[in-house]
Amino acid sequence: MSNYRIGDVIRLTRLCMGITQEQLCENICSVQTLHRIENGKTSVKKELYIKLMKKMERIPERSYAVCVGKDIELIEELEMYEMALQQGDYQKADHYLKRIKKKADGNLITNQFVLKGEAITDYYCNRSDGETTIRKLEKVIQLTLPNYKEYLDKKFPFTEQEIFCLISLANANAYIDRDEEAIKIYENLLDCLGMDYIAGDNIRHIRLVAMRNLAVIYCGCKMYEKAFKLNSECLKYAEENNEGLKMIELLSDKALIILRQISRGERESTDIDLAKQCLRQAYYLAVAKNNMSVASILKKAYRKELNEEMVY
């Protein structure tokens, strides 16, 4: 679970809503108190936080995590669900999601999590098409932020669950070739995350996922210069945050971008050696992490893209 900088959340929400400190404080607290809270000079009591957020029509809970109800075992099922999604085993993910839905308490954040999960698994299990998935995901985001599109263009402090929903929405648009919409969502979302109102390893990973996905979409749209620049930022970010698994993806992405640039005459043909090096590095990392299925995919990609066998 990520940690929210509550003062920043209040300040950013207020600014995006176009509300002055005086307007927000009226009948709630003094302007001096709010000023100290927003600048991190004092903590905010639960009752005061709820009043401020309700006045701005935002979620009043101080913690935006998915609640696990009375069954502590549900934590393991949440982890298994996420793992199944990462592995592309959507039938298994669907199974765990149904168990989560039965056991979890029915608060708004949990409901948002479950409905987002249902939209994703319905799509991957061929129970829903792309257009329907987009409509479902938009309704999920609107549970907590009815005018979410308005705030995408601003540096708005989305909750972690809203961020997950927006990432899923961007991906759903990309899947049906609405690349322009997907790019817009990702670019604006990264601007919001750049405000650093959330701390913790989890949000750093989420940010890297968003950056990498955007670079892949850039590449698919033949925006190779943008893709390469963002990929380079991702590699640096992944190294700084010990994201070994992401390094595998990013190195293979880098190789693909370089090869596409060479084919379009945007790079010298000698840069093919750099592409080979990236694919080999990705392969060695996969083997080191005992991810042999990914290692096998990389070997095949090397053969397909370069028309030769990987030399160890």
C-alpha positions in Angstrom: 0.0 0.0 0.0 1.3 3.5 -0.8 1.5 6.4 1.6 -0.3 9.6 0.7 1.1 13.0 1.7 -2.2 14.2 3.1 -1.3 17.9 3.0 -0.4 17.6 -0.7 -3.6 15.7 -1.5 -5.7 18.5 0.1 -3.7 21.3 -1.5 -3.7 19.7 -5.0 -7.3 18.8 -4.8 -8.2 22.3 -3.7 -6.2 24.0 -6.5 -7.7 21.7 -9.2 -11.2 22.5 -7.9 -10.5 26.2 -8.1 -11.2 26.7 -4.4 -9.3 29.2 -2.2 -8.1 28.4 1.2 -10.6 30.8 2.7 -13.5 29.1 0.8 -12.4 25.6 1.8 -12.0 26.6 5.5 -15.3 28.3 5.9 -17.2 26.8 8.8 -14.5 24.1 9.1 -11.2 25.5 10.4 -9.0 28.5 10.4 -7.0 29.5 7.3 -3.8 29.3 9.4 -4.6 25.6 10.3 -5.2 24.7 6.6 -2.0 26.5 5.6 0.0 24.5 8.0 -1.6 21.2 6.9 -1.1 21.9 3.2 2.6 22.7 3.9 3.2 19.6 6.0 3.9 21.6 9.1 1.1 19.8 11.1 -0.8 16.6 10.9 -4.6 16.6 10.2 -7.1 14.9 12.5 -9.4 12.4 10.9 -12.6 14.4 11.5 -11.1 17.5 10.0 -9.8 15.6 7.0 -13.2 14.1 6.3 -14.9 17.6 6.4 -12.3 19.1 4.0 -12.5 16.3 1.5 -16.3 16.1 1.6 -16.5 19.8 0.9 -14.5 19.2 -2.2 -16.7 16.2 -3.1 -13.7 13.7 -2.7 -13.3 10.4 -1.0 -13.3 11.1 2.8 -11.2 8.1 3.8 -7.5 8.8 4.7 -6.4 5.5 3.4 -7.4 4.6 -0.1 -6.5 0.9 0.0 -8.7 -2.0 -0.9 -10.2 -3.2 2.4 -10.0 -6.9 3.2 -13.0 -7.2 5.4 -12.8 -9.6 8.4 -11.0 -12.4 6.5 -7.2 -11.8 6.7 -6.7 -14.7 4.2 -8.1 -12.4 1.6 -4.8 -10.6 1.5 -3.2 -13.7 0.0 -6.0 -14.0 -2.6 -5.4 -10.4 -3.6 -1.7 -11.2 -4.1 -2.6 -14.4 -6.1 -5.0 -12.4 -8.3 -2.3 -9.8 -9.1 0.2 -12.6 -9.8 -2.2 -14.3 -12.2 -2.8 -11.0 -14.0 1.0 -10.5 -14.4 1.4 -14.0 -15.7 -1.5 -13.6 -18.2 -3.5 -16.4 -16.6 -6.8 -14.6 -16.8 -9.0 -17.6 -16.0 -7.1 -18.0 -12.7 -7.4 -14.2 -12.1 -11.1 -14.4 -12.7 -11.3 -17.2 -10.1 -9.5 -15.2 -7.5 -11.5 -12.1 -8.2 -14.8 -14.0 -7.6 -13.4 -15.2 -4.2 -12.4 -11.6 -3.4 -15.8 -10.3 -4.3 -17.5 -12.8 -1.9 -15.2 -12.1 1.1 -14.4 -8.4 0.9 -16.4 -5.7 2.6 -18.5 -3.5 0.4 -16.9 -0.1 0.8 -16.5 2.2 -2.2 -12.7 1.5 -2.8 -13.2 -2.2 -2.7 -16.1 -2.0 -5.0 -14.1 0.1 -7.5 -11.3 -2.5 -7.3 -13.6 -5.4 -8.0 -15.5 -3.7 -10.8 -12.2 -2.8 -12.5 -11.0 -6.4 -12.2 -14.3 -7.7 -13.7 -14.0 -5.3 -16.7 -10.4 -6.6 -17.3 -11.1 -10.3 -16.9 -14.3 -10.1 -18.9 -12.3 -8.7 -21.8 -9.4 -11.2 -21.6 -11.8 -14.1 -21.1 -13.7 -13.0 -24.3 -16.9 -12.1 -22.4 -16.6 -8.5 -23.5 -15.3 -6.5 -26.5 -13.0 -3.4 -26.3 -15.8 -0.8 -26.6 -17.8 -2.4 -23.8 -14.6 -2.7 -21.7 -13.9 1.0 -22.1 -17.4 2.0 -21.1 -17.2 -0.3 -18.0 -13.9 1.2 -16.9 -15.2 4.7 -17.3 -18.1 3.9 -15.0 -15.6 2.5 -12.5 -13.6 5.7 -12.4 -16.7 7.7 -12.2 -17.7 6.0 -8.9 -15.2 8.3 -7.2 -14.6 11.0 -9.8 -17.6 11.6 -12.1 -15.7 14.3 -14.1 -12.5 12.5 -14.3 -11.8 13.7 -17.9 -11.8 17.3 -16.7 -9.1 16.5 -14.1 -6.9 14.5 -16.5 -5.8 17.8 -17.9 -4.8 19.1 -14.5 -2.2 17.9 -12.0 -4.9 16.1 -9.9 -4.1 13.8 -7.0 -5.8 10.7 -8.2 -6.0 7.8 -5.6 -4.1 4.7 -6.2 -7.2 2.8 -7.3 -8.1 5.6 -9.7 -4.6 5.4 -11.2 -5.1 1.7 -11.7 -8.4 2.3 -13.5 -6.8 5.0 -15.7 -4.0 2.7 -16.7 -6.5 0.0 -17.6 -8.5 2.5 -19.5 -5.5 3.7 -21.5 -4.6 0.1 -22.3 -8.1 -0.7 -23.4 -8.0 2.2 -25.8 -4.6 1.0 -27.1 -6.0 -2.5 -27.7 -8.6 -1.2 -30.1 -6.2 1.2 -31.8 -7.3 4.4 -30.1 -3.7 5.3 -29.6 -4.2 9.0 -29.4 -6.6 8.6 -26.5 -4.3 6.1 -24.8 -1.3 8.5 -25.1 -3.3 11.4 -23.7 -4.3 9.4 -20.7 -0.8 8.2 -20.0 0.9 11.6 -20.6 -1.6 13.4 -18.3 -1.4 10.6 -15.6 2.4 10.8 -15.5 2.2 14.6 -15.1 -0.1 14.0 -12.1 2.3 11.4 -10.6 5.1 13.8 -11.0 3.6 15.9 -8.2 4.9 13.2 -5.7 1.9 13.3 -3.5 2.2 9.5 -3.0 5.3 7.8 -1.5 6.4 4.2 -1.4 7.8 1.4 -3.6 4.4 0.5 -4.9 3.7 3.8 -6.5 7.2 3.9 -7.9 6.5 0.6 -9.6 3.1 1.9 -10.9 4.8 4.9 -12.3 7.4 2.7 -14.1 4.6 0.6 -15.6 2.8 3.7 -16.9 6.1 5.0 -18.4 6.9 1.7 -20.1 3.4 1.3 -21.5 3.5 4.8 -23.0 6.9 4.1 -24.6 5.4 0.9 -26.2 2.5 2.9 -27.5 4.8 5.5 -28.9 6.7 2.7 -30.7 3.5 1.2 -32.1 2.7 4.7 -33.5 6.1 4.9 -35.1 7.1 7.8 -32.8 10.4 6.1 -32.3 12.4 9.1 -31.1 9.9 9.7 -28.2 9.8 6.0 -27.5 13.6 5.7 -27.3 13.9 8.8 -25.0 11.2 7.5 -22.6 12.6 4.0 -22.7 16.0 5.4 -21.6 14.3 7.2 -18.7 12.5 3.9 -17.8 15.8 2.0 -17.8 17.4 4.6 -15.5 14.4 4.6 -13.2 14.2 0.8 -13.1 17.9 0.6 -12.2 17.5 3.2 -9.4 14.5 1.3 -8.0 15.9 -2.2 -8.4 13.2 -3.3 -10.8 15.0 -6.3 -12.2 12.0 -7.9 -13.9 11.1 -4.6 -15.7 14.7 -4.3 -16.9 14.1 -7.5 -19.0 11.0 -5.9 -20.7 12.7 -2.5 -21.1 15.9 -4.0 -22.7 13.9 -5.9 -25.2 11.8 -2.8 -25.9 15.0 -0.8 -26.5 16.2 -3.4 -29.0 12.9 -3.3 -30.9 12.9 0.5 -31.1 16.5 0.5 -32.4 15.7 -2.1 -35.1 12.6 -0.1 -36.2 14.7 3.1 -36.4 17.3 1.3 -38.5 14.6 0.0 -40.9 13.3 3.6 -41.3 16.7 5.1 -41.9 16.6 7.0 -38.6 19.7 5.2 -37.3 23.0 3.9 -38.7 22.9 0.2 -39.6 25.9 -0.4 -37.3 23.5 0.3 -34.4 22.2 -3.3 -34.9 25.0 -4.4 -32.6 23.4 -2.3 -29.8 20.1 -4.0 -30.5 21.8 -7.4 -30.3 23.4 -6.5 -27.0 20.1 -5.4 -25.5 18.4 -8.6 -26.4 21.3 -10.7 -25.0 21.2 -8.7 -21.8 17.5 -9.2 -21.5 18.0 -12.9 -22.1 20.8 -13.3 -19.4 18.6 -11.4 -16.9 15.7 -13.7 -17.6 17.9 -16.8 -17.1 19.4 -15.3 -13.9 15.9 -14.9 -12.5 15.0 -18.4 -13.6 12.3 -17.1 -15.9 12.9 -19.6 -18.7 9.6 -19.0 -20.5 10.6 -15.4 -21.0 14.2 -16.4 -21.9 12.7 -18.7 -24.6 10.6 -15.9 -26.0 13.6 -13.6 -26.2 15.6 -16.3 -28.1 12.8 -16.6 -30.6 12.6 -12.8 -30.9 16.3 -12.6 -31.6 16.0 -15.2 -34.3 13.0 -13.5 -35.9 14.3 -9.9 -35.8 17.9 -10.6 -36.6 17.7 -13.8 -38.7 20.4 -15.5 -36.6 20.8 -17.5 -33.5 21.8 -15.8 -30.2 25.5 -16.2 -29.5 26.2 -16.8 -25.8 
